[in-house]
Every structure is written in structure tokens, then in C-alpha cells.
Amino acid sequence: MPFLENFTDQTPLQMFGNLIDILLVWFVIYKLITVIKGTKAVQLLKGIFFIIIARLVTQALNLETLGWIMQQVLEWGFLAIIIIFQPELRRALEQLGRGKLFSSSTLNEESERNRLIEAMSKSVSYMAKRRIGALVSIERETGLSEYIETGIPMNSDITSELMINLFIPNTPLHDGAVIVQKNRIAAAACYLPLSESPFISKELGTRHRAALGISEVTDAITIVVSEETGAISLTANGDLHRNLSLEDFEVKLRRIWFGAEQQQATSSWWNWRGKKNG
């Protein structure tokens, strides 16, 4: 085959250059995808793929009229893309001129993490001071779909104002847990399994038992604000961290939610008894 002959005739330096070329192309494509991720350009790409597939189908089935229409759409569609997405293209060129095009995804990710931590911290601080009971479970690797289905679907952005309003007493959604999935509020008023461990302190109420219960069967992070004392607690991997200050809460939440290292599960009942008094 000519392709194989050309490939075998290359020197090691030429083969290495071709490999670098391919890797760089994939790197650029990956970075461009991360730049448009979460924007309306993603929906545009889906539409383009649909049109390309439709064009191939019409060509295979010899549908001349529909094929001609699809061909016209492809030929003139790029001009429409430039007009429709002029703001996005301008922003990308500005980032390229500042040398920030390929670093923007990392900066956006860090900015989003800071926003989520700030929203959680602000809402927890507000509710703790006013002794508003709260229960928030954050999905990690283990899915929480079966618990999301027990509540009211929301699919909302995480903001401190919304989190606070969800737990205001005597409102329709205040009873139950809020579940966060993929950095969004998936559902409210959800039911979580209660822990049946005999080693749990009798001082703990239903919210703490639910937080421990979900941590026994999943790797979710669960935040608890006590309605009686306003104390802030956090559970993860079967561990209960009670009576946290706001600063400690932020540190632990950031480390467990976004930290690189996975916390190892320990003997849960020793932690419950050892942290019984804070």
C-alpha cells in the first residue's frame, strides 16, 4: 500500500515530527473544546454534526434535492457562523492576543470552584447564625440519581440566595435534602437514608443521621446546619466533622470536594465517638 510504503520510508526524525504534529493538533482541538464548553457554541457544533450526517445520508441514498439543500447549508453556513458568533470569536482572538487562550480553561475552572465554595460558605454562615436547619449533599463519583428522584427537580445554578431560600422554615421545599450534581442544584426536598449505626451519639438529630447514612453508602459530601444550635457539620467517607468554624468548614469542603487526594475511609464509629464533643 502506498501509505505504508511512505510511512516505512520515513526517517526516525520524520516519524517523530509527524507524531508531534498529531499531538499538537489534538491538543489545540482539546483546548478549543474546553474554551467553548458551557457556551451556546456547543449547541452549534451539535447542529453542524447533524447537518454533516444528513448530507452523508442523502448522498448515500441519492436524494438529490435534499442533498443539494444540505450542501448549500454547509457552504453558506460558515458565513452565518461568523455573523452569529462574532462576540465569541472576538473574545477568543482577544485572549489569543493576550496569550490567555490556552490558559483560560484552567482559570475558568478555578474561578468556578471559588464561586461554589463562596456560595456554600455564605449560605451556611447565614443559616448557622439564624439557626436555620439545612441538609445539602454533593454528588462525587457515586451517583445520587435514586435519591434525586425522591425530591423536586430543579436543575438550577448554585447561589447563596437560592440555597438560603430553599431552607427557610415553612416553605414548600425546606423539609429534606438539597442534592448538588455536577455543580448544579439537581433537586430539593430529597429523602436520604438514615444511618442505623448504634455508635452514633444520641445528641444527633435526623439531619445528622441522614448525612451519615448517605456517607455510608456513597462517597457524597453532606453539609449539615443544626436547627437547634446552628452548629456546622460535614460528613464524607463515613466521617462526621462536627461543630466546625466557618474557616474550618471552607478548608475541609474545598479539600474534600476539589482536593487531588482522596480521603481514606477510616473506622467510622471511632470518629463518631471521638468527635462527639466537637
C-alpha contacts under 8 A as a table, 3 or more apart, distances in Angstrom:
res1	aa1	res2	aa2	distance
1	M	4	L	5.43
1	M	5	E	6.25
2	P	5	E	5.03
2	P	6	N	6.12
3	F	6	N	5.22
3	F	7	F	6.14
4	L	7	F	4.93
4	L	8	T	6.08
5	E	8	T	5.24
5	E	9	D	6.10
6	N	9	D	5.15
6	N	10	Q	6.59
7	F	10	Q	5.56
7	F	15	M	7.95
10	Q	13	L	7.96
10	Q	14	Q	5.82
10	Q	15	M	6.25
11	T	14	Q	5.17
11	T	15	M	6.29
12	P	15	M	5.06
12	P	16	F	6.08
13	L	16	F	5.07
13	L	17	G	6.17
14	Q	17	G	4.99
14	Q	18	N	6.22
15	M	18	N	5.10
15	M	19	L	6.22
16	F	19	L	5.08
16	F	20	I	6.25
17	G	20	I	5.11
17	G	21	D	6.12
18	N	21	D	4.92
18	N	22	I	6.25
19	L	22	I	5.20
19	L	23	L	6.21
20	I	23	L	5.10
20	I	24	L	6.07
21	D	24	L	5.25
21	D	25	V	6.28
22	I	25	V	5.16
22	I	26	W	6.31
23	L	26	W	5.18
23	L	27	F	6.07
24	L	27	F	4.91
24	L	28	V	6.14
25	V	28	V	5.21
25	V	29	I	6.23
26	W	29	I	5.05
26	W	30	Y	6.02
27	F	30	Y	5.08
27	F	31	K	6.16
28	V	31	K	5.16
28	V	32	L	6.13
29	I	32	L	5.14
29	I	33	I	6.21
30	Y	33	I	5.14
30	Y	34	T	6.34
31	K	34	T	5.07
31	K	35	V	6.19
31	K	102	F	6.13
31	K	105	S	7.65
32	L	35	V	5.01
32	L	36	I	6.42
33	I	36	I	5.37
33	I	37	K	5.91
34	T	37	K	5.01
34	T	105	S	6.00
35	V	101	L	7.81
35	V	104	S	7.08
35	V	105	S	5.96
36	I	39	T	5.44
36	I	40	K	7.81
36	I	41	A	6.03
36	I	42	V	6.44
37	K	41	A	7.79
37	K	42	V	6.38
38	G	42	V	7.00
39	T	42	V	6.01
40	K	43	Q	5.50
40	K	44	L	6.75
41	A	44	L	4.87
41	A	45	L	6.34
41	A	85	F	7.76
42	V	45	L	5.19
42	V	46	K	6.50
43	Q	46	K	5.10
43	Q	47	G	6.36
44	L	47	G	5.04
44	L	48	I	6.24
45	L	48	I	4.99
45	L	49	F	6.22
46	K	49	F	5.22
46	K	50	F	6.24
47	G	50	F	5.04
47	G	51	I	6.25
48	I	51	I	5.13
48	I	52	I	6.20
49	F	52	I	5.09
49	F	53	I	6.14
50	F	53	I	5.18
50	F	54	A	6.09
51	I	54	A	4.96
51	I	55	R	6.06
51	I	70	M	6.71
51	I	74	L	7.63
52	I	55	R	5.02
52	I	56	L	6.31
52	I	70	M	7.96
52	I	74	L	7.83
53	I	56	L	5.13
53	I	57	V	6.21
54	A	57	V	5.06
54	A	58	T	6.14
54	A	70	M	7.31
55	R	58	T	5.21
55	R	59	Q	6.17
55	R	67	G	5.84
55	R	70	M	5.59
55	R	71	Q	6.94
56	L	59	Q	5.08
56	L	60	A	6.14
57	V	60	A	5.08
57	V	61	L	6.12
58	T	61	L	5.14
58	T	62	N	5.69
58	T	63	L	4.89
58	T	64	E	7.24
58	T	66	L	6.60
58	T	67	G	5.17
59	Q	62	N	4.93
59	Q	63	L	6.37
59	Q	64	E	7.57
59	Q	67	G	6.28
60	A	63	L	7.92
62	N	67	G	7.75
63	L	66	L	5.74
63	L	67	G	5.72
64	E	67	G	4.97
64	E	68	W	5.98
65	T	68	W	5.17
65	T	69	I	6.43
66	L	69	I	5.09
66	L	70	M	6.24
67	G	70	M	5.11
67	G	71	Q	6.13
68	W	71	Q	5.05
68	W	72	Q	6.26
69	I	72	Q	5.17
69	I	73	V	6.27
70	M	73	V	5.05
70	M	74	L	6.28
71	Q	74	L	5.15
71	Q	75	E	6.15
72	Q	75	E	5.07
72	Q	76	W	6.06
72	Q	77	G	7.85
73	V	76	W	5.44
73	V	77	G	5.24
74	L	77	G	5.06
74	L	78	F	7.08
75	E	78	F	6.78
76	W	79	L	5.61
76	W	80	A	6.75
77	G	80	A	5.02
77	G	81	I	6.16
78	F	81	I	4.90
78	F	82	I	6.36
79	L	82	I	5.23
79	L	83	I	6.47
80	A	83	I	5.13
80	A	84	I	6.01
81	I	84	I	5.19
81	I	85	F	5.78
81	I	86	Q	7.92
82	I	85	F	5.47
82	I	86	Q	5.56
82	I	89	L	7.66
83	I	86	Q	5.35
85	F	88	E	5.37
85	F	89	L	6.20
86	Q	89	L	5.15
86	Q	90	R	6.05
87	P	90	R	5.14
87	P	91	R	6.17
88	E	91	R	5.12
88	E	92	A	6.18
89	L	92	A	5.08
89	L	93	L	6.19
90	R	93	L	5.14
90	R	94	E	6.14
91	R	94	E	5.03
91	R	95	Q	6.21
92	A	95	Q	5.09
92	A	96	L	6.14
92	A	101	L	6.59
93	L	96	L	4.90
93	L	97	G	6.13
94	E	97	G	5.05
94	E	98	R	6.30
95	Q	98	R	5.06
95	Q	99	G	5.98
95	Q	100	K	4.85
95	Q	101	L	4.81
96	L	99	G	4.89
96	L	100	K	5.82
96	L	101	L	4.88
97	G	100	K	7.64
98	R	101	L	7.77
99	G	102	F	7.56
100	K	103	S	5.10
100	K	104	S	5.71
101	L	104	S	5.52
102	F	105	S	6.81
103	S	106	T	5.54
103	S	107	L	6.38
104	S	107	L	5.00
104	S	108	N	5.92
105	S	108	N	5.05
105	S	109	E	6.11
106	T	109	E	5.11
106	T	110	E	6.25
107	L	110	E	5.19
107	L	111	S	6.02
108	N	111	S	4.97
108	N	112	E	6.05
109	E	112	E	5.13
109	E	113	R	6.27
110	E	113	R	5.10
110	E	114	N	6.25
111	S	114	N	5.15
111	S	115	R	6.18
112	E	115	R	4.99
112	E	116	L	6.21
113	R	116	L	5.18
113	R	117	I	6.24
113	R	258	F	7.78
114	N	117	I	5.21
114	N	118	E	6.03
115	R	118	E	5.10
115	R	119	A	6.10
116	L	119	A	5.12
116	L	120	M	6.17
116	L	158	I	6.93
116	L	159	T	7.81
116	L	183	N	7.65
117	I	120	M	5.17
117	I	121	S	5.96
117	I	250	E	6.91
117	I	253	L	7.64
117	I	254	R	6.90
118	E	121	S	5.07
118	E	122	K	5.91
119	A	122	K	5.28
119	A	123	S	6.16
119	A	158	I	6.97
119	A	159	T	5.38
119	A	160	S	4.53
120	M	123	S	5.35
120	M	124	V	6.02
120	M	159	T	7.77
120	M	160	S	6.30
120	M	163	M	7.97
121	S	124	V	5.19
121	S	125	S	5.97
121	S	246	L	7.17
121	S	249	F	7.80
121	S	250	E	6.51
122	K	125	S	5.20
122	K	126	Y	6.24
122	K	160	S	5.99
123	S	126	Y	5.16
123	S	127	M	6.22
123	S	160	S	4.73
123	S	161	E	7.02
123	S	163	M	6.26
123	S	164	I	5.66
124	V	127	M	5.20
124	V	128	A	5.89
124	V	225	V	7.11
124	V	232	I	7.67
125	S	128	A	5.19
125	S	129	K	6.24
125	S	246	L	6.88
126	Y	129	K	5.53
126	Y	130	R	6.56
126	Y	164	I	7.60
127	M	130	R	5.21
127	M	131	R	5.70
127	M	132	I	4.76
127	M	133	G	7.09
127	M	134	A	7.61
127	M	164	I	6.93
127	M	225	V	7.20
127	M	230	G	7.34
128	A	131	R	4.92
128	A	132	I	6.26
128	A	133	G	7.85
128	A	225	V	6.13
128	A	226	S	7.39
128	A	230	G	4.31
128	A	231	A	6.33
128	A	232	I	6.86
129	K	132	I	7.91
129	K	230	G	6.31
130	R	230	G	7.04
131	R	225	V	7.55
131	R	226	S	6.64
131	R	227	E	4.94
131	R	228	E	6.49
131	R	229	T	6.33
131	R	230	G	4.35
132	I	167	F	6.96
132	I	168	I	6.82
132	I	169	P	7.35
132	I	225	V	7.05
132	I	226	S	7.18
132	I	227	E	5.23
132	I	230	G	6.97
133	G	167	F	6.87
133	G	224	V	7.52
133	G	225	V	5.14
133	G	226	S	5.15
133	G	227	E	4.07
133	G	228	E	7.87
133	G	230	G	7.43
134	A	167	F	6.03
134	A	174	H	7.97
134	A	177	A	7.44
134	A	207	R	7.83
134	A	223	I	7.61
134	A	224	V	5.60
134	A	225	V	4.89
134	A	226	S	7.01
134	A	227	E	7.57
135	L	176	G	7.02
135	L	177	A	4.89
135	L	178	V	6.36
135	L	207	R	6.42
135	L	211	A	7.56
135	L	222	T	7.01
135	L	223	I	5.69
135	L	224	V	4.80
135	L	225	V	6.66
136	V	177	A	5.51
136	V	178	V	4.75
136	V	179	I	5.85
136	V	180	V	7.38
136	V	222	T	5.43
136	V	223	I	5.01
136	V	224	V	6.68
137	S	177	A	6.89
137	S	178	V	6.22
137	S	179	I	4.83
137	S	180	V	6.16
137	S	211	A	7.65
137	S	220	A	6.37
137	S	221	I	5.63
137	S	222	T	4.11
137	S	223	I	6.32
138	I	179	I	5.83
138	I	180	V	4.65
138	I	181	Q	6.38
138	I	220	A	5.45
138	I	221	I	5.03
138	I	222	T	6.07
139	E	142	T	6.81
139	E	143	G	6.41
139	E	144	L	6.27
139	E	179	I	7.23
139	E	180	V	6.02
139	E	181	Q	5.30
139	E	182	K	7.39
139	E	219	D	7.53
139	E	220	A	4.93
139	E	221	I	6.86
140	R	143	G	7.10
140	R	181	Q	7.86
140	R	219	D	6.31
140	R	220	A	5.51
140	R	221	I	7.59
140	R	257	W	7.77
141	E	219	D	6.75
141	E	220	A	7.80
142	T	218	T	5.70
142	T	219	D	6.03
142	T	220	A	7.16
143	G	218	T	7.84
144	L	147	Y	5.46
144	L	148	I	6.19
145	S	148	I	4.88
145	S	149	E	6.18
146	E	149	E	5.38
146	E	150	T	7.09
147	Y	150	T	5.36
147	Y	151	G	7.26
147	Y	190	C	6.29
147	Y	191	Y	6.31
147	Y	192	L	6.48
148	I	151	G	5.57
148	I	152	I	7.73
148	I	153	P	7.42
148	I	179	I	6.74
148	I	186	A	6.95
148	I	187	A	5.79
148	I	188	A	7.88
148	I	190	C	6.16
149	E	152	I	7.52
149	E	153	P	7.67
149	E	190	C	7.63
150	T	189	A	7.77
150	T	190	C	5.25
150	T	191	Y	6.06
151	G	187	A	5.78
151	G	188	A	5.44
151	G	189	A	4.87
151	G	190	C	3.98
151	G	191	Y	6.90
152	I	173	L	7.98
152	I	187	A	5.20
152	I	188	A	5.28
152	I	189	A	6.19
152	I	190	C	7.15
153	P	186	A	6.00
153	P	187	A	4.31
153	P	188	A	6.74
154	M	185	I	6.35
154	M	186	A	5.35
154	M	187	A	4.92
154	M	188	A	7.05
155	N	184	R	6.14
155	N	185	I	5.36
155	N	186	A	4.54
155	N	187	A	6.72
156	S	184	R	5.64
156	S	185	I	5.03
156	S	186	A	6.76
157	D	183	N	7.64
157	D	184	R	5.11
157	D	185	I	6.19
158	I	162	L	7.12
158	I	163	M	7.23
158	I	183	N	7.15
158	I	184	R	5.64
158	I	185	I	6.01
159	T	162	L	5.39
159	T	163	M	6.26
160	S	163	M	5.10
160	S	164	I	6.13
161	E	164	I	5.27
161	E	165	N	6.25
162	L	165	N	5.12
162	L	166	L	6.19
163	M	166	L	5.31
163	M	167	F	6.90
164	I	167	F	5.59
164	I	168	I	6.48
165	N	168	I	5.29
166	L	171	T	7.36
166	L	173	L	5.81
166	L	174	H	5.40
166	L	188	A	7.62
167	F	171	T	7.37
167	F	173	L	6.95
167	F	174	H	4.18
167	F	175	D	7.35
168	I	171	T	6.03
168	I	174	H	6.03
169	P	174	H	6.07
170	N	174	H	6.85
171	T	174	H	5.56
172	P	175	D	7.51
173	L	176	G	7.30
173	L	188	A	6.16
173	L	189	A	5.15
174	H	188	A	7.96
174	H	189	A	6.50
175	D	189	A	5.53
176	G	188	A	7.00
176	G	189	A	4.08
176	G	190	C	5.06
176	G	191	Y	5.80
176	G	192	L	7.89
177	A	188	A	5.90
177	A	189	A	5.16
177	A	190	C	4.79
177	A	191	Y	6.37
177	A	192	L	7.13
178	V	185	I	7.09
178	V	186	A	7.71
178	V	187	A	5.88
178	V	188	A	4.30
178	V	189	A	6.18
178	V	190	C	6.34
179	I	185	I	6.05
179	I	186	A	5.75
179	I	187	A	5.57
179	I	188	A	6.42
179	I	190	C	7.33
180	V	183	N	6.21
180	V	184	R	5.44
180	V	185	I	4.51
180	V	186	A	5.47
180	V	187	A	7.40
181	Q	184	R	5.39
181	Q	185	I	6.26
181	Q	186	A	5.62
185	I	188	A	7.71
187	A	190	C	6.89
192	L	210	A	5.55
192	L	211	A	7.57
192	L	213	G	7.22
192	L	214	I	6.26
193	P	210	A	5.60
193	P	213	G	5.24
193	P	214	I	5.92
194	L	206	T	7.49
194	L	209	R	5.18
194	L	210	A	4.31
194	L	211	A	7.54
194	L	212	L	7.15
194	L	213	G	4.59
194	L	214	I	7.31
195	S	209	R	5.23
195	S	210	A	6.21
195	S	211	A	7.98
195	S	212	L	5.73
195	S	213	G	3.85
195	S	214	I	7.61
195	S	216	E	7.49
196	E	213	G	7.45
197	S	200	I	6.06
197	S	269	W	7.96
199	F	269	W	5.79
199	F	272	W	7.16
199	F	273	R	7.01
200	I	204	L	7.37
200	I	269	W	7.29
200	I	272	W	6.21
200	I	273	R	7.14
201	S	204	L	5.81
201	S	272	W	7.34
201	S	273	R	7.06
201	S	276	K	6.62
202	K	205	G	7.65
204	L	207	R	7.88
204	L	208	H	5.80
204	L	209	R	6.87
205	G	208	H	5.57
205	G	209	R	6.33
206	T	209	R	5.04
206	T	210	A	6.03
207	R	210	A	5.10
207	R	211	A	6.14
207	R	224	V	6.72
207	R	226	S	7.81
208	H	211	A	4.96
208	H	212	L	6.15
208	H	224	V	6.64
209	R	212	L	5.11
209	R	213	G	5.88
210	A	213	G	4.83
210	A	214	I	6.20
211	A	214	I	5.48
211	A	215	S	6.35
211	A	222	T	5.64
211	A	223	I	7.42
211	A	224	V	7.26
211	A	234	L	7.98
211	A	235	T	6.28
212	L	215	S	5.02
212	L	216	E	6.26
212	L	235	T	6.34
212	L	236	A	8.00
212	L	238	G	6.29
212	L	239	D	7.61
212	L	240	L	7.06
213	G	216	E	5.23
213	G	217	V	6.92
214	I	217	V	5.50
214	I	218	T	5.89
214	I	219	D	8.00
214	I	220	A	7.02
214	I	222	T	7.99
215	S	218	T	5.24
215	S	219	D	5.86
215	S	220	A	5.99
215	S	221	I	7.23
215	S	222	T	7.64
215	S	235	T	6.60
215	S	236	A	5.61
215	S	237	N	5.44
215	S	238	G	5.02
215	S	239	D	7.77
216	E	219	D	7.80
216	E	237	N	6.82
216	E	238	G	5.35
218	T	237	N	7.56
219	D	236	A	6.42
219	D	237	N	5.56
220	A	236	A	6.22
220	A	237	N	7.49
221	I	234	L	7.15
221	I	235	T	5.80
221	I	236	A	4.88
221	I	237	N	7.91
221	I	256	I	7.73
221	I	257	W	7.33
222	T	234	L	5.66
222	T	235	T	5.20
222	T	236	A	6.69
223	I	232	I	7.51
223	I	233	S	5.99
223	I	234	L	4.67
223	I	235	T	6.68
224	V	232	I	5.90
224	V	233	S	5.02
224	V	234	L	6.06
225	V	230	G	5.80
225	V	231	A	5.72
225	V	232	I	4.83
225	V	233	S	6.41
226	S	229	T	5.54
226	S	230	G	4.65
226	S	231	A	5.22
226	S	232	I	6.64
227	E	230	G	5.65
231	A	242	R	7.46
231	A	243	N	5.17
231	A	244	L	7.11
232	I	242	R	6.48
232	I	243	N	5.30
232	I	244	L	5.36
232	I	245	S	7.21
232	I	246	L	7.82
232	I	249	F	7.60
233	S	240	L	7.13
233	S	241	H	5.46
233	S	242	R	4.41
233	S	243	N	5.78
233	S	244	L	6.02
233	S	249	F	7.85
234	L	240	L	5.97
234	L	241	H	5.17
234	L	242	R	6.66
234	L	249	F	7.64
235	T	238	G	6.62
235	T	239	D	5.42
235	T	240	L	4.56
235	T	241	H	6.14
236	A	239	D	5.39
236	A	240	L	6.94
236	A	256	I	7.89
237	N	263	Q	7.49
237	N	264	Q	7.43
237	N	265	A	5.43
237	N	266	T	7.96
238	G	265	A	6.75
238	G	266	T	7.58
238	G	268	S	5.40
239	D	265	A	7.69
239	D	266	T	7.58
239	D	268	S	5.73
239	D	271	N	6.12
239	D	272	W	6.96
240	L	271	N	6.80
240	L	272	W	6.07
240	L	275	K	7.40
241	H	244	L	6.98
241	H	275	K	6.85
241	H	278	G	7.59
242	R	275	K	6.69
242	R	276	K	7.55
242	R	278	G	5.27
243	N	278	G	5.33
244	L	247	E	7.91
244	L	248	D	5.81
244	L	249	F	5.71
244	L	278	G	7.76
245	S	248	D	5.19
245	S	249	F	6.04
246	L	249	F	4.99
246	L	250	E	6.26
247	E	250	E	5.25
247	E	251	V	6.33
248	D	251	V	5.12
248	D	252	K	6.09
249	F	252	K	5.31
249	F	253	L	5.94
250	E	253	L	5.20
250	E	254	R	6.03
251	V	254	R	5.33
251	V	255	R	6.13
252	K	255	R	5.14
252	K	256	I	6.01
253	L	256	I	5.37
253	L	257	W	5.70
253	L	258	F	7.96
254	R	257	W	5.28
254	R	258	F	5.49
254	R	259	G	6.51
255	R	258	F	5.61
255	R	259	G	4.23
255	R	260	A	7.80
256	I	259	G	5.37
256	I	262	Q	7.31
256	I	263	Q	7.16
259	G	262	Q	7.28
265	A	268	S	7.62
266	T	271	N	7.91
267	S	270	W	5.72
267	S	271	N	6.78
268	S	271	N	5.23
268	S	272	W	6.32
269	W	272	W	4.95
269	W	273	R	6.13
270	W	273	R	5.23
270	W	274	G	5.76
271	N	274	G	4.96
271	N	275	K	5.81
272	W	275	K	5.39
272	W	276	K	5.90
273	R	276	K	5.04
274	G	277	N	7.44
275	K	278	G	5.06
